[in-house]
Amino acid sequence: MAKTTPGEFIKQVQAETKKVVWPTSRETMMTTFMVVLMTLTLAIFFFALDSIFSGIVQFLLGFVGQS
C-alpha cells in the first residue's frame, strides 16, 4: 500500500470536494416538505392503528372483568 503525504492527501480531498453537486435551495425545500409530509402521514397512520388495537384489547379485557 502506497504512502500518501499529508499535502497530497489534502490535494486529493480538494479534488474530490470539487466533484460534489450540492442540491439547490428549491430541491432542499421540496425534500424537507416531503419528509415532513411522510412523517405526519405515518404518525397519523400509526396513531389510528394503535387506537384500533387498544380498543380491541380493551374489549377483550372487558370479558375477563365480567367473570
PDB file of N, CA, C and O in Angstrom:
ATOM      1  N   MET A   1       0.843  -1.171   0.000  1.00  0.00           N
ATOM      2  CA  MET A   1       0.000   0.000   0.000  1.00  0.00           C
ATOM      3  C   MET A   1       0.894   1.242   0.000  1.00  0.00           C
ATOM      4  O   MET A   1       1.782   1.384   0.841  1.00  0.00           O
ATOM      5  N   ALA A   2       0.646   2.126  -0.947  1.00  0.00           N
ATOM      6  CA  ALA A   2       1.477   3.319  -1.097  1.00  0.00           C
ATOM      7  C   ALA A   2       1.173   4.327   0.003  1.00  0.00           C
ATOM      8  O   ALA A   2       0.024   4.504   0.407  1.00  0.00           O
ATOM      9  N   LYS A   3       2.220   4.977   0.473  1.00  0.00           N
ATOM     10  CA  LYS A   3       2.061   6.015   1.492  1.00  0.00           C
ATOM     11  C   LYS A   3       1.690   7.324   0.806  1.00  0.00           C
ATOM     12  O   LYS A   3       2.213   7.649  -0.260  1.00  0.00           O
ATOM     13  N   THR A   4       0.779   8.073   1.432  1.00  0.00           N
ATOM     14  CA  THR A   4       0.377   9.369   0.908  1.00  0.00           C
ATOM     15  C   THR A   4       0.810  10.440   1.895  1.00  0.00           C
ATOM     16  O   THR A   4       0.558  10.333   3.096  1.00  0.00           O
ATOM     17  N   THR A   5       1.459  11.465   1.382  1.00  0.00           N
ATOM     18  CA  THR A   5       1.887  12.548   2.256  1.00  0.00           C
ATOM     19  C   THR A   5       0.675  13.401   2.627  1.00  0.00           C
ATOM     20  O   THR A   5      -0.316  13.417   1.896  1.00  0.00           O
ATOM     21  N   PRO A   6       0.744  14.112   3.759  1.00  0.00           N
ATOM     22  CA  PRO A   6      -0.380  14.967   4.146  1.00  0.00           C
ATOM     23  C   PRO A   6      -0.749  15.994   3.073  1.00  0.00           C
ATOM     24  O   PRO A   6      -1.932  16.266   2.865  1.00  0.00           O
ATOM     25  N   GLY A   7       0.244  16.569   2.389  1.00  0.00           N
ATOM     26  CA  GLY A   7      -0.028  17.535   1.329  1.00  0.00           C
ATOM     27  C   GLY A   7      -0.791  16.912   0.166  1.00  0.00           C
ATOM     28  O   GLY A   7      -1.741  17.496  -0.357  1.00  0.00           O
ATOM     29  N   GLU A   8      -0.359  15.722  -0.227  1.00  0.00           N
ATOM     30  CA  GLU A   8      -1.036  15.011  -1.321  1.00  0.00           C
ATOM     31  C   GLU A   8      -2.459  14.624  -0.911  1.00  0.00           C
ATOM     32  O   GLU A   8      -3.385  14.695  -1.719  1.00  0.00           O
ATOM     33  N   PHE A   9      -2.624  14.219   0.338  1.00  0.00           N
ATOM     34  CA  PHE A   9      -3.949  13.873   0.843  1.00  0.00           C
ATOM     35  C   PHE A   9      -4.890  15.074   0.752  1.00  0.00           C
ATOM     36  O   PHE A   9      -6.034  14.935   0.318  1.00  0.00           O
ATOM     37  N   ILE A  10      -4.413  16.250   1.159  1.00  0.00           N
ATOM     38  CA  ILE A  10      -5.239  17.460   1.105  1.00  0.00           C
ATOM     39  C   ILE A  10      -5.604  17.791  -0.337  1.00  0.00           C
ATOM     40  O   ILE A  10      -6.736  18.194  -0.605  1.00  0.00           O
ATOM     41  N   LYS A  11      -4.676  17.630  -1.264  1.00  0.00           N
ATOM     42  CA  LYS A  11      -4.959  17.868  -2.683  1.00  0.00           C
ATOM     43  C   LYS A  11      -6.032  16.904  -3.194  1.00  0.00           C
ATOM     44  O   LYS A  11      -6.914  17.298  -3.958  1.00  0.00           O
ATOM     45  N   GLN A  12      -5.954  15.644  -2.772  1.00  0.00           N
ATOM     46  CA  GLN A  12      -6.944  14.657  -3.191  1.00  0.00           C
ATOM     47  C   GLN A  12      -8.322  14.992  -2.623  1.00  0.00           C
ATOM     48  O   GLN A  12      -9.334  14.858  -3.311  1.00  0.00           O
ATOM     49  N   VAL A  13      -8.352  15.429  -1.368  1.00  0.00           N
ATOM     50  CA  VAL A  13      -9.618  15.803  -0.746  1.00  0.00           C
ATOM     51  C   VAL A  13     -10.229  16.992  -1.474  1.00  0.00           C
ATOM     52  O   VAL A  13     -11.430  16.997  -1.742  1.00  0.00           O
ATOM     53  N   GLN A  14      -9.427  17.995  -1.798  1.00  0.00           N
ATOM     54  CA  GLN A  14      -9.925  19.165  -2.518  1.00  0.00           C
ATOM     55  C   GLN A  14     -10.452  18.767  -3.895  1.00  0.00           C
ATOM     56  O   GLN A  14     -11.483  19.276  -4.335  1.00  0.00           O
ATOM     57  N   ALA A  15      -9.758  17.871  -4.572  1.00  0.00           N
ATOM     58  CA  ALA A  15     -10.212  17.412  -5.889  1.00  0.00           C
ATOM     59  C   ALA A  15     -11.554  16.695  -5.783  1.00  0.00           C
ATOM     60  O   ALA A  15     -12.422  16.874  -6.638  1.00  0.00           O
ATOM     61  N   GLU A  16     -11.728  15.894  -4.749  1.00  0.00           N
ATOM     62  CA  GLU A  16     -12.983  15.168  -4.569  1.00  0.00           C
ATOM     63  C   GLU A  16     -14.129  16.104  -4.187  1.00  0.00           C
ATOM     64  O   GLU A  16     -15.253  15.926  -4.658  1.00  0.00           O
ATOM     65  N   THR A  17     -13.858  17.100  -3.339  1.00  0.00           N
ATOM     66  CA  THR A  17     -14.934  18.015  -2.932  1.00  0.00           C
ATOM     67  C   THR A  17     -15.387  18.898  -4.091  1.00  0.00           C
ATOM     68  O   THR A  17     -16.516  19.388  -4.079  1.00  0.00           O
ATOM     69  N   LYS A  18     -14.537  19.110  -5.090  1.00  0.00           N
ATOM     70  CA  LYS A  18     -14.954  19.864  -6.277  1.00  0.00           C
ATOM     71  C   LYS A  18     -15.947  19.075  -7.119  1.00  0.00           C
ATOM     72  O   LYS A  18     -16.674  19.658  -7.924  1.00  0.00           O
ATOM     73  N   LYS A  19     -15.986  17.762  -6.945  1.00  0.00           N
ATOM     74  CA  LYS A  19     -16.913  16.908  -7.694  1.00  0.00           C
ATOM     75  C   LYS A  19     -18.300  16.849  -7.058  1.00  0.00           C
ATOM     76  O   LYS A  19     -19.242  16.361  -7.682  1.00  0.00           O
ATOM     77  N   VAL A  20     -18.439  17.336  -5.830  1.00  0.00           N
ATOM     78  CA  VAL A  20     -19.717  17.262  -5.112  1.00  0.00           C
ATOM     79  C   VAL A  20     -20.725  18.201  -5.776  1.00  0.00           C
ATOM     80  O   VAL A  20     -20.417  19.355  -6.072  1.00  0.00           O
ATOM     81  N   VAL A  21     -21.929  17.685  -6.001  1.00  0.00           N
ATOM     82  CA  VAL A  21     -23.012  18.501  -6.547  1.00  0.00           C
ATOM     83  C   VAL A  21     -23.992  18.759  -5.411  1.00  0.00           C
ATOM     84  O   VAL A  21     -24.672  17.842  -4.951  1.00  0.00           O
ATOM     85  N   TRP A  22     -24.064  20.012  -4.959  1.00  0.00           N
ATOM     86  CA  TRP A  22     -24.944  20.363  -3.852  1.00  0.00           C
ATOM     87  C   TRP A  22     -26.350  20.614  -4.365  1.00  0.00           C
ATOM     88  O   TRP A  22     -26.522  21.148  -5.461  1.00  0.00           O
ATOM     89  N   PRO A  23     -27.362  20.236  -3.586  1.00  0.00           N
ATOM     90  CA  PRO A  23     -28.743  20.491  -4.030  1.00  0.00           C
ATOM     91  C   PRO A  23     -29.051  21.990  -4.015  1.00  0.00           C
ATOM     92  O   PRO A  23     -28.476  22.760  -3.247  1.00  0.00           O
ATOM     93  N   THR A  24     -29.974  22.368  -4.887  1.00  0.00           N
ATOM     94  CA  THR A  24     -30.395  23.761  -4.915  1.00  0.00           C
ATOM     95  C   THR A  24     -31.298  24.035  -3.720  1.00  0.00           C
ATOM     96  O   THR A  24     -31.738  23.112  -3.034  1.00  0.00           O
ATOM     97  N   SER A  25     -31.565  25.295  -3.485  1.00  0.00           N
ATOM     98  CA  SER A  25     -32.446  25.674  -2.378  1.00  0.00           C
ATOM     99  C   SER A  25     -33.837  25.071  -2.588  1.00  0.00           C
ATOM    100  O   SER A  25     -34.461  24.593  -1.641  1.00  0.00           O
ATOM    101  N   ARG A  26     -34.315  25.098  -3.831  1.00  0.00           N
ATOM    102  CA  ARG A  26     -35.640  24.528  -4.133  1.00  0.00           C
ATOM    103  C   ARG A  26     -35.661  23.019  -3.863  1.00  0.00           C
ATOM    104  O   ARG A  26     -36.626  22.512  -3.292  1.00  0.00           O
ATOM    105  N   GLU A  27     -34.620  22.303  -4.263  1.00  0.00           N
ATOM    106  CA  GLU A  27     -34.554  20.859  -4.019  1.00  0.00           C
ATOM    107  C   GLU A  27     -34.539  20.564  -2.519  1.00  0.00           C
ATOM    108  O   GLU A  27     -35.180  19.618  -2.063  1.00  0.00           O
ATOM    109  N   THR A  28     -33.814  21.366  -1.764  1.00  0.00           N
ATOM    110  CA  THR A  28     -33.752  21.180  -0.318  1.00  0.00           C
ATOM    111  C   THR A  28     -35.115  21.410   0.315  1.00  0.00           C
ATOM    112  O   THR A  28     -35.532  20.641   1.182  1.00  0.00           O
ATOM    113  N   MET A  29     -35.813  22.459  -0.107  1.00  0.00           N
ATOM    114  CA  MET A  29     -37.135  22.755   0.443  1.00  0.00           C
ATOM    115  C   MET A  29     -38.147  21.667   0.086  1.00  0.00           C
ATOM    116  O   MET A  29     -38.963  21.282   0.923  1.00  0.00           O
ATOM    117  N   MET A  30     -38.098  21.171  -1.146  1.00  0.00           N
ATOM    118  CA  MET A  30     -39.023  20.112  -1.563  1.00  0.00           C
ATOM    119  C   MET A  30     -38.750  18.815  -0.792  1.00  0.00           C
ATOM    120  O   MET A  30     -39.679  18.128  -0.367  1.00  0.00           O
ATOM    121  N   THR A  31     -37.494  18.498  -0.620  1.00  0.00           N
ATOM    122  CA  THR A  31     -37.146  17.291   0.135  1.00  0.00           C
ATOM    123  C   THR A  31     -37.595  17.420   1.589  1.00  0.00           C
ATOM    124  O   THR A  31     -38.130  16.473   2.165  1.00  0.00           O
ATOM    125  N   THR A  32     -37.378  18.592   2.177  1.00  0.00           N
ATOM    126  CA  THR A  32     -37.812  18.828   3.553  1.00  0.00           C
ATOM    127  C   THR A  32     -39.318  18.697   3.674  1.00  0.00           C
ATOM    128  O   THR A  32     -39.818  18.073   4.610  1.00  0.00           O
ATOM    129  N   PHE A  33     -40.047  19.286   2.726  1.00  0.00           N
ATOM    130  CA  PHE A  33     -41.507  19.207   2.732  1.00  0.00           C
ATOM    131  C   PHE A  33     -41.969  17.754   2.636  1.00  0.00           C
ATOM    132  O   PHE A  33     -42.882  17.348   3.356  1.00  0.00           O
ATOM    133  N   MET A  34     -41.349  16.970   1.757  1.00  0.00           N
ATOM    134  CA  MET A  34     -41.745  15.567   1.601  1.00  0.00           C
ATOM    135  C   MET A  34     -41.455  14.755   2.866  1.00  0.00           C
ATOM    136  O   MET A  34     -42.241  13.881   3.232  1.00  0.00           O
ATOM    137  N   VAL A  35     -40.352  15.033   3.524  1.00  0.00           N
ATOM    138  CA  VAL A  35     -40.025  14.318   4.765  1.00  0.00           C
ATOM    139  C   VAL A  35     -41.054  14.646   5.848  1.00  0.00           C
ATOM    140  O   VAL A  35     -41.529  13.752   6.548  1.00  0.00           O
ATOM    141  N   VAL A  36     -41.397  15.933   5.985  1.00  0.00           N
ATOM    142  CA  VAL A  36     -42.384  16.336   6.985  1.00  0.00           C
ATOM    143  C   VAL A  36     -43.739  15.717   6.664  1.00  0.00           C
ATOM    144  O   VAL A  36     -44.418  15.217   7.561  1.00  0.00           O
ATOM    145  N   LEU A  37     -44.140  15.744   5.391  1.00  0.00           N
ATOM    146  CA  LEU A  37     -45.424  15.170   4.976  1.00  0.00           C
ATOM    147  C   LEU A  37     -45.488  13.675   5.268  1.00  0.00           C
ATOM    148  O   LEU A  37     -46.484  13.189   5.803  1.00  0.00           O
ATOM    149  N   MET A  38     -44.435  12.947   4.920  1.00  0.00           N
ATOM    150  CA  MET A  38     -44.426  11.498   5.169  1.00  0.00           C
ATOM    151  C   MET A  38     -44.397  11.196   6.660  1.00  0.00           C
ATOM    152  O   MET A  38     -45.014  10.228   7.104  1.00  0.00           O
ATOM    153  N   THR A  39     -43.694  12.005   7.438  1.00  0.00           N
ATOM    154  CA  THR A  39     -43.649  11.797   8.883  1.00  0.00           C
ATOM    155  C   THR A  39     -45.029  11.989   9.495  1.00  0.00           C
ATOM    156  O   THR A  39     -45.463  11.190  10.325  1.00  0.00           O
ATOM    157  N   LEU A  40     -45.715  13.047   9.084  1.00  0.00           N
ATOM    158  CA  LEU A  40     -47.068  13.285   9.592  1.00  0.00           C
ATOM    159  C   LEU A  40     -48.035  12.185   9.167  1.00  0.00           C
ATOM    160  O   LEU A  40     -48.866  11.738   9.958  1.00  0.00           O
ATOM    161  N   THR A  41     -47.921  11.753   7.911  1.00  0.00           N
ATOM    162  CA  THR A  41     -48.788  10.680   7.415  1.00  0.00           C
ATOM    163  C   THR A  41     -48.577   9.395   8.213  1.00  0.00           C
ATOM    164  O   THR A  41     -49.541   8.744   8.615  1.00  0.00           O
ATOM    165  N   LEU A  42     -47.332   9.037   8.437  1.00  0.00           N
ATOM    166  CA  LEU A  42     -47.050   7.821   9.201  1.00  0.00           C
ATOM    167  C   LEU A  42     -47.468   7.962  10.661  1.00  0.00           C
ATOM    168  O   LEU A  42     -47.929   6.995  11.268  1.00  0.00           O
ATOM    169  N   ALA A  43     -47.312   9.155  11.230  1.00  0.00           N
ATOM    170  CA  ALA A  43     -47.728   9.377  12.617  1.00  0.00           C
ATOM    171  C   ALA A  43     -49.232   9.181  12.745  1.00  0.00           C
ATOM    172  O   ALA A  43     -49.693   8.538  13.689  1.00  0.00           O
ATOM    173  N   ILE A  44     -49.999   9.724  11.815  1.00  0.00           N
ATOM    174  CA  ILE A  44     -51.457   9.565  11.852  1.00  0.00           C
ATOM    175  C   ILE A  44     -51.840   8.108  11.647  1.00  0.00           C
ATOM    176  O   ILE A  44     -52.725   7.596  12.334  1.00  0.00           O
ATOM    177  N   PHE A  45     -51.179   7.434  10.705  1.00  0.00           N
ATOM    178  CA  PHE A  45     -51.463   6.022  10.444  1.00  0.00           C
ATOM    179  C   PHE A  45     -51.213   5.167  11.681  1.00  0.00           C
ATOM    180  O   PHE A  45     -52.059   4.357  12.060  1.00  0.00           O
ATOM    181  N   PHE A  46     -50.051   5.344  12.311  1.00  0.00           N
ATOM    182  CA  PHE A  46     -49.726   4.522  13.475  1.00  0.00           C
ATOM    183  C   PHE A  46     -50.582   4.887  14.682  1.00  0.00           C
ATOM    184  O   PHE A  46     -50.876   4.024  15.509  1.00  0.00           O
ATOM    185  N   PHE A  47     -50.987   6.150  14.797  1.00  0.00           N
ATOM    186  CA  PHE A  47     -51.904   6.533  15.869  1.00  0.00           C
ATOM    187  C   PHE A  47     -53.246   5.821  15.688  1.00  0.00           C
ATOM    188  O   PHE A  47     -53.813   5.302  16.650  1.00  0.00           O
ATOM    189  N   ALA A  48     -53.754   5.799  14.446  1.00  0.00           N
ATOM    190  CA  ALA A  48     -55.021   5.119  14.173  1.00  0.00           C
ATOM    191  C   ALA A  48     -54.902   3.621  14.427  1.00  0.00           C
ATOM    192  O   ALA A  48     -55.790   3.023  15.034  1.00  0.00           O
ATOM    193  N   LEU A  49     -53.826   3.021  13.973  1.00  0.00           N
ATOM    194  CA  LEU A  49     -53.618   1.591  14.180  1.00  0.00           C
ATOM    195  C   LEU A  49     -53.513   1.262  15.672  1.00  0.00           C
ATOM    196  O   LEU A  49     -54.081   0.272  16.133  1.00  0.00           O
ATOM    197  N   ASP A  50     -52.797   2.082  16.411  1.00  0.00           N
ATOM    198  CA  ASP A  50     -52.658   1.885  17.850  1.00  0.00           C
ATOM    199  C   ASP A  50     -54.012   2.034  18.545  1.00  0.00           C
ATOM    200  O   ASP A  50     -54.325   1.279  19.466  1.00  0.00           O
ATOM    201  N   SER A  51     -54.805   2.994  18.111  1.00  0.00           N
ATOM    202  CA  SER A  51     -56.130   3.192  18.705  1.00  0.00           C
ATOM    203  C   SER A  51     -57.033   1.992  18.452  1.00  0.00           C
ATOM    204  O   SER A  51     -57.781   1.569  19.334  1.00  0.00           O
ATOM    205  N   ILE A  52     -56.959   1.452  17.251  1.00  0.00           N
ATOM    206  CA  ILE A  52     -57.772   0.269  16.920  1.00  0.00           C
ATOM    207  C   ILE A  52     -57.358  -0.909  17.793  1.00  0.00           C
ATOM    208  O   ILE A  52     -58.212  -1.569  18.385  1.00  0.00           O
ATOM    209  N   PHE A  53     -56.071  -1.176  17.879  1.00  0.00           N
ATOM    210  CA  PHE A  53     -55.606  -2.297  18.695  1.00  0.00           C
ATOM    211  C   PHE A  53     -55.911  -2.075  20.176  1.00  0.00           C
ATOM    212  O   PHE A  53     -56.244  -3.019  20.891  1.00  0.00           O
ATOM    213  N   SER A  54     -55.798  -0.842  20.629  1.00  0.00           N
ATOM    214  CA  SER A  54     -56.128  -0.535  22.016  1.00  0.00           C
ATOM    215  C   SER A  54     -57.605  -0.819  22.287  1.00  0.00           C
ATOM    216  O   SER A  54     -57.948  -1.381  23.327  1.00  0.00           O
ATOM    217  N   GLY A  55     -58.476  -0.435  21.359  1.00  0.00           N
ATOM    218  CA  GLY A  55     -59.902  -0.720  21.504  1.00  0.00           C
ATOM    219  C   GLY A  55     -60.181  -2.209  21.533  1.00  0.00           C
ATOM    220  O   GLY A  55     -61.020  -2.665  22.309  1.00  0.00           O
ATOM    221  N   ILE A  56     -59.491  -2.974  20.700  1.00  0.00           N
ATOM    222  CA  ILE A  56     -59.671  -4.433  20.681  1.00  0.00           C
ATOM    223  C   ILE A  56     -59.238  -5.033  22.014  1.00  0.00           C
ATOM    224  O   ILE A  56     -59.939  -5.876  22.574  1.00  0.00           O
ATOM    225  N   VAL A  57     -58.086  -4.601  22.524  1.00  0.00           N
ATOM    226  CA  VAL A  57     -57.591  -5.120  23.802  1.00  0.00           C
ATOM    227  C   VAL A  57     -58.548  -4.750  24.925  1.00  0.00           C
ATOM    228  O   VAL A  57     -58.845  -5.592  25.773  1.00  0.00           O
ATOM    229  N   GLN A  58     -59.033  -3.530  24.956  1.00  0.00           N
ATOM    230  CA  GLN A  58     -59.978  -3.103  25.999  1.00  0.00           C
ATOM    231  C   GLN A  58     -61.273  -3.931  25.911  1.00  0.00           C
ATOM    232  O   GLN A  58     -61.839  -4.312  26.936  1.00  0.00           O
ATOM    233  N   PHE A  59     -61.729  -4.202  24.701  1.00  0.00           N
ATOM    234  CA  PHE A  59     -62.926  -5.015  24.513  1.00  0.00           C
ATOM    235  C   PHE A  59     -62.711  -6.427  25.044  1.00  0.00           C
ATOM    236  O   PHE A  59     -63.575  -6.975  25.729  1.00  0.00           O
ATOM    237  N   LEU A  60     -61.562  -7.014  24.729  1.00  0.00           N
ATOM    238  CA  LEU A  60     -61.276  -8.373  25.185  1.00  0.00           C
ATOM    239  C   LEU A  60     -61.071  -8.413  26.701  1.00  0.00           C
ATOM    240  O   LEU A  60     -61.477  -9.376  27.353  1.00  0.00           O
ATOM    241  N   LEU A  61     -60.454  -7.389  27.260  1.00  0.00           N
ATOM    242  CA  LEU A  61     -60.267  -7.353  28.712  1.00  0.00           C
ATOM    243  C   LEU A  61     -61.590  -7.145  29.440  1.00  0.00           C
ATOM    244  O   LEU A  61     -61.713  -7.496  30.614  1.00  0.00           O
ATOM    245  N   GLY A  62     -62.558  -6.591  28.769  1.00  0.00           N
ATOM    246  CA  GLY A  62     -63.894  -6.436  29.361  1.00  0.00           C
ATOM    247  C   GLY A  62     -64.525  -7.788  29.661  1.00  0.00           C
ATOM    248  O   GLY A  62     -65.257  -7.925  30.641  1.00  0.00           O
ATOM    249  N   PHE A  63     -64.253  -8.775  28.838  1.00  0.00           N
ATOM    250  CA  PHE A  63     -64.783 -10.121  29.084  1.00  0.00           C
ATOM    251  C   PHE A  63     -64.145 -10.733  30.334  1.00  0.00           C
ATOM    252  O   PHE A  63     -64.816 -11.451  31.075  1.00  0.00           O
ATOM    253  N   VAL A  64     -62.880 -10.465  30.574  1.00  0.00           N
ATOM    254  CA  VAL A  64     -62.180 -11.019  31.714  1.00  0.00           C
ATOM    255  C   VAL A  64     -62.740 -10.406  33.001  1.00  0.00           C
ATOM    256  O   VAL A  64     -62.891 -11.107  34.002  1.00  0.00           O
ATOM    257  N   GLY A  65     -63.045  -9.120  32.984  1.00  0.00           N
ATOM    258  CA  GLY A  65     -63.569  -8.448  34.162  1.00  0.00           C
ATOM    259  C   GLY A  65     -64.972  -8.878  34.536  1.00  0.00           C
ATOM    260  O   GLY A  65     -65.371  -8.694  35.686  1.00  0.00           O
ATOM    261  N   GLN A  66     -65.740  -9.445  33.614  1.00  0.00           N
ATOM    262  CA  GLN A  66     -67.122  -9.835  33.879  1.00  0.00           C
ATOM    263  C   GLN A  66     -67.229 -11.186  34.551  1.00  0.00           C
ATOM    264  O   GLN A  66     -68.302 -11.542  35.037  1.00  0.00           O
ATOM    265  N   SER A  67     -66.156 -11.946  34.595  1.00  0.00           N
ATOM    266  CA  SER A  67     -66.217 -13.301  35.153  1.00  0.00           C
ATOM    267  C   SER A  67     -66.475 -13.296  36.631  1.00  0.00           C
ATOM    268  O   SER A  67     -66.555 -14.359  37.247  1.00  0.00           O
TER     269      SER A  67
END
